[in-house]
Amino acid sequence: TIKSSQLIRDSGTIVSTSITFKFGFFSPGHSTNCYVGIWYNDVFSPIVVWIANRNKPLNNSSKVVTISEDGNLVVLNGQKKVIWSSIVPDFDS
C-alpha cells in the first residue's frame, strides 16, 4: 500500500504483501531511461506487467512517485513537474 504521505524516490520500490509483485522505479537492461511500473518480484529476469510513464521515460536522478492531494497516482520529475498521472475521475462533484 502506498499512502498519500509516502514518496517513492529515485530507485525506490515497494513489495506487495504477497511478495509476488514490486512497484516503483526501474530501468530495463542497460537503458538510461527510467520508468514506474509493476513487475513480478520472484523471477530472475523481471517480467514487467504494467508501466505508468511508457511514453515519457525519465532520465534524471531525481524523481518521485506518490499519491497527489486529489487521490491520483503521479510521477514527478526532478523539477516536480507531473510526467504521468492516473487521472481518476472525481465522482463526488
Residue pairs with C-beta under 8 A, 6 or more apart in sequence:
2 8
2 14
2 23
2 65
2 66
2 67
2 73
3 67
4 66
4 67
4 68
4 69
4 71
6 66
6 67
7 64
7 65
7 66
8 14
8 23
8 24
8 25
8 64
8 65
8 66
9 62
9 63
9 64
10 25
10 61
10 62
10 63
11 24
11 25
12 24
12 25
13 22
13 23
13 24
13 25
13 26
14 22
14 23
14 24
15 21
15 22
15 23
15 41
16 22
16 23
16 41
19 41
19 42
20 40
20 41
20 42
21 38
21 39
21 40
21 41
21 49
22 38
22 39
22 40
22 41
22 46
23 36
23 37
23 38
24 36
24 37
24 65
25 34
25 35
25 36
25 58
25 63
25 65
26 34
26 35
26 37
26 39
26 46
26 48
27 33
27 34
27 35
28 35
28 48
32 59
33 57
33 58
33 59
34 57
34 58
34 59
34 63
35 51
35 52
35 53
35 54
35 57
35 58
36 51
36 52
36 53
36 65
36 75
36 84
37 48
37 49
37 50
37 51
37 52
38 48
38 49
38 50
39 46
39 47
39 48
39 49
40 46
40 47
40 49
52 65
52 73
52 75
52 84
52 86
53 75
53 83
53 84
56 83
56 84
58 75
58 77
58 83
60 77
60 78
61 78
62 77
62 78
63 75
63 76
63 77
63 78
64 75
64 76
64 80
65 73
65 74
65 75
65 76
66 73
66 74
66 76
67 73
67 74
68 74
68 85
70 88
70 90
71 88
72 85
72 86
72 87
72 88
73 85
73 86
74 82
74 84
74 85
74 86
75 82
75 83
75 84
75 85
76 82
76 83
77 83
